[in-house]
Amino acid sequence: MSRHVRKKLGKEDKAKDAKGTLLRLWGYLSRMKVILYLVILMVFISSAAALLGPFLVGKAIDEYIVTKETSGLMQLIFFLTAVYIFHSLSIWFQNYWMIGVAQDTVYRLRLDLFHQLHQLSIPFFDKRKHGELMSRVTNDIDNVSSTLNSSFIQIISSVLTLVGTISIMLWLSPLLTLITLTIVPLMVIGMKWITKRTGRLFKRYQQNIGELNGYIEETISGHSIIKTFSREETAIKDFNEKNRRLRTAAYWADTYSGFIPKLMNVLNNLSFAVIAGVGGIFALNGMITIGVIVIFAEYARQFTRPLNELANQYNTLLSAIAGAERVFQILDEEEEAKDEGDAVEIDSVEGEVVFQHVSFSYEEGDRTLQDVSFSITPGETVALVGPTGAGKTTITNLLSRFYELNEGRIEIDGHDIQRIKRKSLRRQMGFVLQDSFLFQGTIADNIRYGRLDASDEEVKEAAKLANAHSFIDKMPEGYDTYLKHEGNGISQGQKQLLSIARAILSNPSILILDEATSSIDTITELKIQEALKRLMKGRTSVVVAHRLNTIRQADQILVLDQGRIIERGSHDELLKQKGFYHGLYHSQLKESG
C-alpha cells in the first residue's frame, strides 16, 4: 500500500469502541433469547456431528475394513448416514431460526434509528448531508443484517469445532497433535498482520460509501442548478474523486482480506504434509494406526477450516461493527432538548408575539441576532426585510423553537415560549416556506397533512380557499391524483398552492411565510397572493420578504442588517425616512423595470 493511502487510513479510521458496539448489538439480539438459545443448541449439535463423522470413518478403517468385518461395517455406515442427516437438519434449523433473529434485530434497530431521526433538532440536519444519513439507515444496517445472518453462527461453530478437534486429537495422539500445532504460530502471525490493516480499511470503506451516497443525493436534487450553470464536468470530476477514494478503500480492504483464504490454504496443505509424513513414520513404528492417521488428516482440515472461517468472519465482523458504530452514533446524538418541567400545553392563542432583547449565534463568537426587540399585536402582519444573512429566517427559527435563543426572551400571549411545550407551540403555527415540499402520495393526502382528521369536504374547501381547486379538478384523478417524490409532475406554483391549502386546513393562529413567488409566472403569482391574503386574514403573520412590492400592506416592516433592527414602520413611513429601506425598495424597482 502506498504511503499516501496509509496516511489516509490512519488511526482515526479504527472503531472507537468495538467492544461497546458489540455489547449494544447483543442488547438487541438478546430480546429473542429463547430462539437464540435454540440456534446455539443446533450449532452444538451440528458441530458435534461434524466431529463425530471423521472419527467414525477412522474407527471403520481400523476395526472393520482392516479386519474385513462386513456386518459391523454396514451398521457403522447406516449410523454414519444418520449422523450426517442429523448434521444437515441441525444446520437447516439453526440457519432458519437465525435469519428470524437477525431480521427482527435489524427491524428494531432501523425502527429505533428512524424514530431517533425524528427526535433530533433542526440544527442536526442543517449540518449533515441527507444522503449520508440515508446511507446509515440503509447500507450500514443492511451490512449489520448480512453479518448477523452469517457471522454469528459461523463464529460459534468455528470455536466449537476448533476446541472439539484439538481435544480429540490430543486424546488420540498428544505427540502428533503437538507436531501438527506447530503451524499455529504461523497462522497467528499472518492473521495479526492482515487483520491489523483490514479494520481501518473497512471503516474507511463505510465512510466513503456514506460520502458518495450523500454526493449522489445532492447532485440529483440539484441537477437543474448543475445544468443551469453547465457544471456537469465539475460534478463528474468531483464524483470521480469520491468514487476513486471508495474504489481505493474497497480494493485494499478486499485485497488484504483476500490473503486470508490463501494463507489458510497454504498452511492447510503444510499441515496435511506434516501429518502424512510424521503419521506414516509413527504407524510404521506401531505408535498409531492407519485409522488414526485418516482421522488426523480430516481433523487437520477441520482444524484450519474454523481458523479460516474465524479470520474471514472477523473481517466481516469489522465491517459490521463499522456500520453499527455509525448507526449508534446517530442513536447517541443529543435529541432536541426536552420540554422544561413546568412547560404547559396551549390549546389556542390570540397571536400576540413579543421579542425582548433577543440575541443568538449559530456558531460561538458569530452573532446572527443582536439585541432584537419588537412586538406584534394579534392579527397583525409583520414583514422582515434586509440583505442575505441579516437574520430574517433566524427570527422565524427562534419563534418556532427550531433553535433556542442565547439571550433575551420571546413571548406568545404573555407566555415565555421556553415554558410552552414545543409540539403544542408548533401546533399553533402554520408554515408556507419558499421551498414547497410535498410527500409521495395523493393530492388529498398532502393537503390533509395539515390536519389528519380532516374530512374530504374540508380538504376540498381548503383547496378552494388556496385557489388550488381549479387545477386539481383538471387532474386525471382529481384529489386522488398520485404525486411522485417531492411532487414531481406538477409546477412550482401548483406546489405552493397546495402548501397554502395545507396551512389553511391546519387553521393556525400564527403564520410564518417565506415568499416563494419570485420564480412563478404572473398569473400564478396573483393566485398565490390572493390565497395568502385569505390565509393571513385575522391571523398574526410573520413574513420573510424577498420582494418588497408584496409587503406594502404589512402593518409593520422590520428592516434588519447584520443582526440588528435598523428601521421599523409601515411601507409609507419607511419610504418617507429615505433610509436603508428606501434605497432597497427603489433598487428593486429599477431591477424590475
PAGU-124630 format. One record per residue (C-alpha): z, y, x. Coordinates in pm, 1 decimal, always signed. Each point is the difference from the previous one (the first is absolute). Example, Ala and Ser with C-alpha at 12.3 -4.5 7.8 and 13.67 -1.06 7.14 Angstrom:
2
c3|c2|c1
+780.0|-450.0|+1230.0
-66.0|+344.0|+137.0
//
This chain:
593
c3|c2|c1
+0.0|+0.0|+0.0
-86.0|+343.7|+133.4
+269.2|+245.7|+104.6
-118.3|+236.6|-272.7
+50.1|-261.7|-270.1
+337.9|-103.1|+144.2
+114.0|+358.9|-15.2
-92.7|+26.5|-364.9
+177.8|-321.8|-84.4
+335.9|+93.6|+142.8
+361.3|-48.6|-97.8
-30.6|+216.7|-309.0
-220.9|-267.0|-160.4
+265.4|-270.3|+13.3
+194.7|-87.3|-314.3
+302.0|+227.4|-9.8
+218.0|-250.6|-184.0
-165.6|-340.2|-29.3
+330.4|-175.5|-73.8
+91.3|+247.9|-271.8
-346.8|-30.6|-154.2
+26.6|-380.3|-10.5
+344.5|+20.6|-160.1
-133.0|+231.8|-268.0
-290.5|-234.5|-67.7
+250.0|-282.5|-30.5
+181.7|+208.9|-261.0
-316.2|-15.4|-213.0
-62.6|-369.4|+71.0
+356.5|-103.2|-78.6
-34.0|+107.2|-362.9
-176.0|-332.3|-56.8
+250.8|-210.1|+192.0
-34.6|-316.3|-208.0
-376.3|-23.1|+48.1
+41.2|+98.8|+362.7
+247.9|-283.0|+56.3
-244.2|-242.3|-160.0
-269.9|+124.0|+238.0
+231.7|-55.8|+297.0
+87.6|-349.5|-129.4
-370.4|-86.4|-22.6
-49.6|+133.9|+352.6
+278.2|-232.3|+122.7
-159.9|-296.4|-176.1
-352.7|+73.0|+126.1
+127.4|+54.0|+355.8
+196.6|-326.4|-8.5
-302.8|-187.7|-133.7
-218.8|+153.0|+272.0
+245.4|-121.1|+265.5
+40.4|-343.4|-156.3
-374.1|-77.3|+1.7
-57.9|-15.1|+378.1
+328.6|-184.9|+48.2
-112.9|-270.7|-241.5
-337.8|-25.6|+176.3
+174.5|-59.5|+333.3
+227.6|-261.1|-154.9
-303.0|-170.9|-153.9
-158.3|-33.8|+343.1
+309.9|-142.4|+167.8
+127.5|-222.5|-280.3
-310.2|-110.7|-191.8
-324.9|+64.6|+189.0
+115.4|-127.9|+340.4
+168.5|-301.9|-166.2
-293.4|-40.3|-244.7
+230.6|-16.7|-304.3
-239.7|+74.3|-288.9
+242.3|-3.7|-297.2
+240.6|+247.2|+156.4
-291.0|+221.7|+101.9
-134.2|+10.2|-357.3
+341.4|+94.2|-139.2
+33.5|+276.3|+254.1
-349.8|+128.8|-83.1
+93.4|+24.7|-369.9
+323.6|+176.3|+91.5
-186.7|+233.1|+236.1
-248.3|+80.7|-278.2
+289.2|+87.3|-234.7
+152.8|+224.0|+267.9
-322.4|+198.6|+41.9
-51.2|+28.8|-379.0
+356.6|+128.3|-32.0
-71.2|+238.2|+290.2
-307.1|+139.1|-177.7
+184.2|+42.5|-332.4
+290.4|+182.2|+163.0
-244.4|+238.6|+171.5
-174.8|+68.2|-331.9
+329.6|+78.6|-176.9
+131.2|+220.8|+279.2
-322.3|+202.8|+5.4
-11.0|+25.4|-380.6
+358.8|+123.7|-26.2
-27.3|+229.6|+301.4
-303.0|+175.4|-148.2
+212.2|+81.3|-305.9
+285.3|+130.7|+215.8
-235.9|+209.1|+214.8
-184.4|+151.5|-294.8
+323.7|+81.7|-181.9
+132.8|+162.2|+317.4
-301.5|+223.5|+57.7
-15.1|+76.5|-373.8
+351.5|+142.6|+12.7
-63.1|+166.0|+336.2
-312.5|+172.3|-131.4
+183.6|+95.8|-320.8
+288.5|+150.8|+198.1
-243.2|+189.3|+221.6
-194.7|+140.7|-294.2
+326.1|+96.3|-171.9
+116.8|+168.2|+321.3
-321.8|+201.1|+23.3
+83.8|+150.9|-339.1
+350.5|+89.5|+115.2
-116.9|+194.6|+303.4
-33.7|+374.5|+4.5
-319.5|+203.2|+2.3
+55.2|+104.0|+367.0
-22.6|-367.4|+101.7
-352.7|-30.4|-142.3
-106.0|+340.2|+129.2
+61.2|-118.9|+357.1
-181.9|-335.0|-22.1
-350.8|-126.0|-58.8
-36.6|-184.4|-327.4
-219.8|-268.1|+152.9
+269.8|-81.0|+256.7
+254.0|-43.9|-279.7
-246.6|-218.5|-191.0
-31.3|-217.1|+309.2
+372.6|-72.1|-12.2
-14.5|-104.5|-365.3
-303.6|-223.7|+54.2
-74.6|-109.9|+358.4
+353.8|-13.3|+133.6
+142.4|-188.0|-296.6
-298.5|-237.9|-7.2
+72.5|-69.1|+365.7
+359.5|-88.3|-89.2
-125.7|-219.9|-285.2
-239.1|-203.7|+214.0
+267.5|-45.1|+267.4
+262.0|-121.3|-246.3
-247.1|-247.7|-143.8
-60.6|-162.6|+336.8
+253.8|+99.4|+263.5
+327.2|-78.4|-177.1
-82.9|-368.0|-46.8
-170.3|-30.0|+336.6
+294.2|+142.4|+192.8
+256.4|-231.0|-164.0
-229.7|-300.2|+29.2
-75.2|+74.0|+366.3
+367.4|+35.3|+90.6
+92.5|-325.3|-179.9
-291.9|-185.5|+157.7
+89.9|+131.0|+344.0
+367.5|-99.5|-26.4
-82.4|-337.7|-155.2
-266.4|-79.6|+257.3
+220.8|+78.4|+298.9
+290.3|-197.4|-150.7
-205.1|-316.4|-51.9
-169.2|+32.0|+339.2
+340.2|+25.1|+169.4
+118.8|-305.3|-191.7
-304.2|-204.7|+105.3
-15.2|+106.7|+367.1
+209.7|+286.0|+138.1
-176.8|-10.9|+336.6
-354.0|+15.9|-142.3
+116.5|+274.8|-238.4
+129.6|+213.3|+288.0
-325.2|-49.2|+190.7
-199.1|+95.3|-313.1
+210.2|+314.4|-51.1
-94.5|+134.5|+342.4
-285.8|+182.3|-172.8
+242.8|+200.0|-218.9
+68.3|+270.0|+263.7
-374.5|+54.9|+27.0
-16.3|+39.6|-377.9
+291.5|+245.8|-5.1
-145.8|+213.7|+278.3
-344.5|+5.6|-163.3
+137.3|+73.5|-347.4
+225.9|+277.8|+127.0
-290.8|+164.0|+179.5
-222.5|-14.8|-309.3
+250.1|+95.9|-273.1
+128.6|+293.3|+204.3
-341.5|+157.5|-42.2
-93.8|-111.5|-350.1
+303.2|+164.0|-166.1
-99.4|+357.2|+74.2
-367.6|-82.3|-51.1
+55.3|-118.1|-357.6
+216.6|+306.7|-65.8
-279.5|+228.8|+118.8
-251.0|-203.1|-200.2
+193.9|+62.0|-324.1
+32.8|+370.7|+77.6
-372.1|+31.0|+67.2
-84.0|-170.1|-328.8
+217.0|+253.5|-182.7
-161.6|+292.5|+182.2
-349.4|-130.4|-69.5
+74.7|-53.6|-369.7
+143.6|+349.8|-22.0
-311.7|+149.1|+157.2
-231.2|-201.5|-226.9
+192.0|+115.4|-309.1
-11.7|+359.8|+122.1
-373.3|+2.4|+73.6
-94.2|-171.2|-325.3
+210.5|+250.3|-196.9
-153.4|+288.7|+192.5
-355.3|-129.6|+20.9
-138.8|+303.6|-182.9
+157.6|+236.2|+256.4
-137.5|-212.8|+283.1
-347.8|+23.9|-154.1
+34.2|+371.6|-69.8
+76.6|+84.7|+362.2
-233.8|-268.8|+140.4
+286.4|-163.2|+185.5
-124.0|-357.1|-44.6
-43.9|-47.2|+373.9
+348.2|+134.5|+70.8
+151.9|-230.1|-263.2
-186.2|-298.4|+141.9
+107.7|+92.4|+352.2
+366.8|+26.0|-103.6
-25.3|-326.6|-192.3
-159.0|-169.0|+298.7
+288.6|+109.9|+222.4
+262.7|-135.3|-241.3
-204.4|-315.3|-54.5
-30.7|-42.1|+377.8
+377.1|+23.1|+41.7
+44.7|-261.0|-272.9
-256.6|-225.9|+167.8
+175.2|+37.7|+336.5
+341.5|-87.1|-142.3
-142.4|-292.8|-199.6
-199.4|-124.9|+299.3
+296.7|-12.0|+234.6
+238.3|-134.9|-266.2
-238.8|-283.8|-84.1
-86.1|-58.0|+365.7
+358.5|-37.5|+114.8
+104.3|-205.6|-303.0
-310.2|-214.5|+58.0
+139.8|-101.7|+339.1
+274.1|-196.6|-171.0
-200.5|-298.3|-134.3
-196.4|-14.9|+325.5
+319.0|-8.8|+205.0
+152.7|-261.4|-228.1
-310.5|-215.5|+15.8
+8.2|-2.7|+382.0
+371.2|-82.3|+5.1
-47.7|-264.4|-267.9
-262.7|-175.9|+213.4
+225.0|+33.3|+305.2
+287.4|-153.9|-194.5
-218.9|-290.4|-113.4
-110.0|-61.9|+358.7
+361.9|-2.7|+119.4
+103.7|-247.4|-270.8
-298.9|-228.6|+60.7
+51.7|-4.1|+377.2
+378.8|-15.0|+22.8
+32.0|-213.4|-314.2
-249.5|-251.1|+141.8
+204.8|-30.4|+318.5
+321.0|-47.5|-202.7
-168.7|-265.5|-215.8
-124.0|-192.4|+304.7
+356.8|-4.8|+128.2
+137.1|-114.9|-334.2
+191.3|+322.9|-64.8
-174.5|+71.0|-336.0
-241.6|-176.0|-232.1
-360.9|+81.5|-89.3
+117.9|+106.2|-348.0
+235.7|+256.3|+149.0
-285.7|+147.4|+203.1
-204.5|+32.2|-325.5
+298.5|+162.4|-175.4
+50.0|+240.3|+290.9
-370.0|+90.9|+7.2
+5.4|+81.2|-371.5
+334.1|+181.0|+20.9
-123.1|+200.5|+298.2
-281.9|+122.7|-221.6
+251.0|+74.2|-274.9
+220.9|+167.4|+258.6
-264.2|+250.8|+106.9
-135.1|+44.0|-354.1
+318.3|+162.5|-139.1
+23.7|+215.0|+313.3
-357.3|+108.0|-60.4
+72.4|+65.7|-367.1
+316.4|+191.3|+82.7
-194.0|+216.4|+242.8
-278.0|+64.0|-251.1
+245.7|+67.6|-280.2
+194.4|+230.9|+227.8
-308.3|+218.6|+33.8
-60.5|-14.0|-373.8
+365.7|+79.3|-55.4
-25.5|+301.1|+230.4
-290.2|+129.5|-206.2
+194.2|-53.7|-323.5
+309.0|+168.8|+143.8
-215.5|+298.1|+96.6
-130.8|+19.5|-357.0
+341.9|-57.5|-159.2
+156.8|+261.7|+224.1
-254.4|+256.9|-120.9
+82.9|-92.9|-360.7
+374.3|+30.3|+61.6
-55.5|+336.6|+165.3
-119.5|+128.5|-338.1
+282.6|-176.7|-184.2
+245.3|+169.4|+237.4
-147.8|+345.9|-47.5
+242.7|+243.4|-153.7
-68.8|+20.2|-371.0
-27.0|+325.1|-187.1
+352.7|+140.7|-2.1
+213.1|-134.4|-282.0
+101.9|+232.5|-277.6
+330.5|+170.8|+63.7
+302.9|-159.2|-162.0
+40.2|+285.4|-246.7
-373.9|+28.0|-77.4
-77.9|+30.2|-369.8
-280.9|-98.6|-233.9
-186.3|+277.1|-178.8
-176.4|-81.8|-325.6
-177.0|+333.4|-33.4
-15.1|+338.5|+168.8
-92.0|+349.9|-105.2
-185.4|+56.2|+324.9
+197.9|+267.6|+183.7
-56.3|-41.8|+375.5
+191.6|+186.9|+271.2
-50.8|-17.7|+378.8
+292.5|+148.7|+192.5
-48.3|+67.6|+373.2
-191.1|-323.4|+53.3
-104.4|-97.9|+352.1
-175.4|-318.0|+104.4
-157.1|-165.1|+306.2
-222.3|-306.4|+12.1
+68.5|-25.8|+372.2
+314.2|+120.1|+170.2
-41.1|+350.2|+139.4
-314.2|+76.0|-203.3
+97.0|+193.3|-314.1
-248.4|-47.5|-286.4
+204.1|+205.1|-249.4
+239.4|+277.8|+97.3
+254.1|+149.3|-237.5
-216.0|-33.1|-314.0
+150.8|+130.3|-324.1
-157.8|+42.9|-343.5
+62.3|-87.4|-362.5
-218.6|-121.2|-286.4
+98.8|+48.9|-360.9
-70.9|-278.2|-252.8
-367.2|-8.1|-101.9
-106.8|+229.4|+282.0
-296.9|-67.9|+227.5
+50.6|+68.3|+368.3
-286.4|-21.7|+247.7
+48.1|-67.1|+369.8
-267.3|+149.9|+224.3
-45.4|+45.6|+370.7
-182.5|-140.2|+300.8
+6.8|-365.3|+98.4
+339.5|-99.9|+136.3
+178.9|+288.0|-173.7
+232.8|-242.5|-185.9
-154.5|-18.2|-349.0
-9.4|-379.1|-32.3
+337.6|-24.0|+174.4
+159.7|+191.9|-287.8
-132.4|-253.3|-252.7
+110.6|-288.8|+224.2
+353.3|+138.9|+9.2
+7.2|+69.9|-371.9
-92.5|-361.4|-76.8
+235.5|-125.2|+277.6
-275.3|-178.5|+185.3
+163.9|+171.6|+296.2
+359.4|+123.4|+24.6
+65.8|+362.5|+91.1
+189.6|+88.2|+318.5
+171.7|+313.0|-121.1
+50.1|+181.2|-328.0
+1.8|-121.2|-358.2
-251.0|-77.8|-273.8
+107.8|+5.3|-364.4
-158.8|-112.2|-324.6
+172.0|+135.9|-310.5
+300.9|+82.5|+217.2
+26.5|-354.5|+141.4
-26.2|-50.6|+375.2
-292.9|-243.8|+27.9
+193.3|-191.8|+265.2
+244.9|-87.3|-277.1
-277.5|-127.0|-229.1
-122.6|-358.8|+27.9
-345.0|-1.9|+152.6
-168.9|-213.3|-264.7
+156.9|+212.1|-273.0
-117.7|+318.2|+175.3
-356.7|-123.1|+47.0
-23.3|-115.6|-362.1
+24.5|+366.5|-95.5
-298.0|+85.5|+217.9
-372.8|-44.6|-36.0
-236.3|+4.8|+297.3
-368.8|+87.6|+7.9
-97.2|-12.6|+363.6
-309.4|+103.9|+187.7
-91.4|-362.3|+75.6
-6.0|-176.7|-334.2
+102.4|-361.1|+40.2
-95.2|-261.9|-256.6
+104.7|-363.1|+2.9
-223.2|-299.1|-45.8
+4.2|-68.9|-373.7
-119.8|+143.6|-328.3
-21.0|+370.6|-75.8
+268.7|-45.6|-265.3
+230.2|-168.3|+251.7
-43.2|+287.4|+245.0
+87.6|+260.5|-262.8
+287.7|-213.0|-131.9
+146.7|-3.5|+351.0
+157.0|+332.5|-99.4
+201.9|-177.2|-272.0
-27.1|-376.9|-16.6
+120.4|-31.6|-359.7
-262.7|+242.0|-135.8
-214.4|-124.0|-288.0
-380.1|-3.3|+5.2
-5.0|+303.3|-226.4
+229.2|+194.0|+232.1
-221.1|-91.6|+295.0
-305.8|+122.5|-188.8
+174.4|+322.2|-106.0
+99.1|+73.2|+360.3
-361.0|-56.3|+109.6
-122.2|+245.0|-266.5
+245.5|+266.9|+116.5
-121.1|-56.2|+355.6
-367.5|+36.4|-102.8
-55.7|-357.1|+116.7
-70.4|-167.0|-335.7
-366.2|+99.2|-13.7
-100.0|-168.6|+325.0
+226.6|-300.4|-64.0
-161.4|-51.5|-339.0
-339.7|-24.0|+167.8
+114.2|-270.2|+241.9
-128.0|-357.0|-66.6
+340.4|-129.8|-110.2
+161.4|+331.1|-87.8
+369.4|+1.5|+84.1
-26.5|-365.3|+102.1
-252.0|+80.5|+274.6
+122.4|-163.9|+317.9
+28.8|+227.8|+303.1
-36.1|-142.5|+347.0
+208.9|+84.4|+304.9
+112.4|+366.9|-4.3
-215.9|+66.1|-303.8
-331.3|-58.0|+174.9
-281.7|+36.6|-251.6
+103.1|+330.8|-157.0
-22.8|+353.8|+136.7
+274.8|+197.2|+170.3
+18.8|+234.1|-297.9
+40.6|-292.3|-241.8
+275.3|-140.9|+219.4
+176.2|+334.8|-16.4
-26.2|+11.7|-378.7
+155.0|-347.2|-21.9
+281.1|+115.5|+229.5
+65.0|+293.0|-231.5
-0.3|-234.1|-300.9
+253.7|-218.5|+178.7
+221.5|+303.0|+62.6
-33.4|+116.6|-360.9
+106.1|-343.5|-124.4
+312.1|+4.5|+219.6
+104.8|+323.8|-176.9
+181.1|+152.3|+301.4
+220.2|+308.7|-6.0
-110.3|+112.9|+346.3
-355.5|-16.8|+130.9
-107.0|-8.0|+360.6
-369.4|+75.1|+34.2
-220.6|-13.2|+305.6
-333.7|+146.2|-106.7
-294.7|-230.1|+49.5
-291.0|+200.5|-131.5
-153.0|+125.5|+323.1
-253.2|-284.9|+17.4
-57.0|-30.1|-375.2
-302.4|+131.7|-184.8
+46.0|+312.9|-211.3
-6.8|-172.4|-341.4
+249.9|-266.4|+104.8
+215.7|+267.3|+161.9
+16.1|+189.4|-328.7
+101.0|-319.2|-179.8
+271.0|-65.3|+258.7
+129.3|+355.9|-19.3
+12.2|-19.8|-379.3
+183.3|-333.0|+15.5
+245.7|+138.6|+255.1
+76.7|+297.5|-224.7
+87.5|-240.7|-282.2
+208.5|-206.4|+236.8
+186.8|+303.2|+136.7
+69.0|+158.6|-337.5
+375.2|+26.9|-53.3
+78.5|-178.3|+325.4
+133.2|+122.7|+331.5
-290.8|-29.4|+241.2
-18.0|+20.8|+377.0
-359.7|+38.2|+113.9
-113.6|-41.1|+358.6
-297.2|+233.7|-12.4
-305.8|-27.3|+219.3
-237.0|+216.4|-203.7
+172.7|+325.8|-88.8
-225.9|+79.3|-294.7
+154.4|-295.7|-186.2
+354.3|+144.7|+4.0
-54.4|+347.7|-138.5
+207.0|-85.1|-306.4
+295.6|-139.2|+199.2
+329.3|+167.7|-93.4
+100.8|+14.6|+363.9
-188.5|-46.1|+324.5
+185.9|-81.5|+321.2
-190.2|+75.6|+319.6
+113.5|-211.5|+294.2
-75.7|+32.8|+367.8
+163.6|-195.0|+283.3
+261.1|-144.6|-235.2
+117.5|+329.6|-149.1
-68.9|+178.8|-327.1
-160.7|+323.3|+108.5
-114.4|+130.7|-340.2
+72.7|-75.5|-364.3
-111.9|+133.2|-335.8
-275.5|-34.8|-258.0
-368.1|+2.3|+91.1
-42.6|+367.7|-86.7
+324.5|+101.3|+172.1
-98.5|-171.2|+322.7
-345.4|+157.7|+0.1
+156.7|+344.6|-37.1
+220.5|-67.2|+305.0
-316.4|-45.8|+209.3
+180.6|-240.7|+227.2
-63.7|-358.4|+110.3
-95.2|-122.9|-349.4
-241.6|+288.4|-48.1
-183.2|-90.9|+317.7
+0.1|-371.5|-77.7
-131.9|+55.0|-352.6
-283.2|+229.5|+101.4
-102.0|-222.5|+290.4
-42.9|-283.3|-250.1
-204.2|+224.7|-227.0
-232.7|+80.2|+288.9
-35.3|-367.7|+88.2
-81.9|-95.2|-360.2
-234.6|+295.6|-34.8
//
